[in-house]
Amino acid sequence: MADPSRQAQSVMDTTGLALAGIYAQALLEIAPDNADAERVAAELAAIASLADGADGLRGLLAPGILTEASQSQLVARIFAGRVSPEVEAFLAVLVRKGRGNLLVSIAAAFRKRLNRRQGKVEVAVTTAVELTGEQRQNLSAVISAVLGAEPLLEVRVDKDILGGLVVRVGDDVFDASLAAELNRMKRRLAGPAAA
């Protein structure tokens, strides 16, 4: 029977997200070399993808389903010799602390922290049409000059923006789309009564 003190985290649990960040930072600190950290990030991403895609694994890593001892044996059986010693030890700590359910969040937080350490920033770009290779390079160069960091572009197409583009960096949104400009013009034409 599972230990009742090891309770499952809620999906909306902000404490769980904060803990994921703490675990990710601790793991990043034991991988000071960027090449080692990239290997750890790849292993975490693969395991998180496996856990995210296989309901059974995610459930088995969550507290309350199995005892800590059973989870530890499961992790050892699945990952021993298949991942680096650092990641295997890290997974053992997560299970021992009843935090296996944070694995997907930890993998994402680890990647973000590693990107930041390497001077990279994730940038989401939405365009009305697919960008050519040259357009991507030009956009990347402009964003790099503005941010002073290497942008990791994630480009998606949304015909509803009509033209132009929308760039999101963290919580900042730069909307240079035709749809946004038309909405601004519509509000100006409607005058102060519409505002």
Sequence and secondary structure as in RCSB ss.txt:
>XXXX:A:sequence
MADPSRQAQSVMDTTGLALAGIYAQALLEIAPDNADAERVAAELAAIASLADGADGLRGLLAPGILTEASQSQLV
ARIFAGRVSPEVEAFLAVLVRKGRGNLLVSIAAAFRKRLNRRQGKVEVAVTTAVELTGEQRQNLSAVISAVLGAE
PLLEVRVDKDILGGLVVRVGDDVFDASLAAELNRMKRRLAGPAAA
>XXXX:A:secstr
   TTS    TT HHHHHHHHHHHHHHHHT  SHHHHHHHHHHHHHHHHHHHH HHHHHHHSBTTB HHHHHHHH
HHHHTTTS HHHHHHHHHHHHTT GGGHHHHHHHHHHHHHHHTTEEEEEEEESS   HHHHHHHHHHHHHHHTSE
EEEEEEE GGG SEEEEEETTEEEEEEHHHHHHHHHHHHH TTT 
